[in-house]
Amino acid sequence: MNKQSSQPKAVENVEEKIKVKRQKAKAHYDKTAKPLPELVVGQEVRLAPLQKNKAWDSGICLSKFSDRSYLIIENKTVCRNRVFLKPKEQSESDTLEPHAGYSPIHS
């Protein structure tokens, strides 16, 4: 057996190769990524369940915790990443206001 072939070789430019690999991964991710709109304090939101196939919970945004996280109150106060929060859509009955000339008929 040759002594030179059994000796480990030092890999050169490791930091540069890692940097290039991360740049490629970021470029690939950024092709389809889009920024999410910020939530407003007091806004009703839906929280993604921690386990798949569970129902989404409702909550209210208390404050912005960091650039991507929010404090939400549901049954208790929780911190969630913006990716797992969706603004609660207002139902049609919430957005419709009674007609100006409408008055209920009482019998």
N, C-alpha and C positions, 0 to 999 in steps of 0.2 A: 504494500500500500504506500502511496506517495504521501510524504509528510505535508506538503503544501496543500493538497486537496482535502486533507482532514482538518485543516485549520479554518476557523470561522473568519469570514471577511466582513469588514466594516462597510455598511451601506452609506453612501455619500448622498448629500442633498436631501436628507429626510424631511427637514422642516419645509423646504421649498416644495417637495412633492405633496406633502400634507396640505399646504396652502393652496396649491393648484387643484387638488381633489375637492377641497371645501368650496372653492370658487365655482367649480363645475356643478356641484350639488346645489349650491345656492341659485345659480343661473337656471337650472332645471326646475327648481321649486318655484322660482319667481315667474315662470312662464304662465302659470295658471292662478297664482295667489292674488288675492285682492284685499285691500284694507277694509276692515269692518268699521261701520260708523260707531261713534262713541254713544254710550248710554247716558241718559239724563238722570240726575238724582230725583227720586220719586217716581220714576217710570216703572210701569209694570213689565215684568219679564217672565220668560219661561226658562226653567233650568233643565238641562239635559240630565237624565238619570245617571247615576254612577254605574249601574249595571244595565247591560243591553236588555231590550224587550221589557222595560219598565215604563211606566207613564211619566211624562214630563211634569214637573211641579211648577207652581206659580209662585212668584215672589215680587218684591219691590226693591229697586236699587237704592241702597242707603248712601253709598259714596264710592268714589273711584279709589281703589287701594294702591294701584301702581299703573304703569302704562298699559298693561293688558288685563289686569284683575279688578274685580269689583266686589264690594261687600253687599250681600243680598240678604234680606230677611224673608224667610219662609216660615217655618215653625220655629226656627232658630236662626241666628246670624251665621252665614257661611261666606267664605271667600271663593269666588269662581273666576276662572279665566274667561275672557270675552268669547272665545270660540264655543264655549258650552252654554252661552246665554243668547237668547233670541228675544227681541222686543215682542211683547204680547200684542197681537193684532186685535184692534178694536172690532167688536161685532157690529153688524149693521144697525142693531137696535141702539147701540151706544152712540153711534155717529149721527143718526137721524134725529132731528129736532122736530117737535110738533109744528104743524103749519100755523102761520100767524093768525089765521081766522078760525082755527079749530077750537071748538069747545065741546066737551063731552055732553051727551044728552043724558039727563037724569030723569028717571021715571018717578 
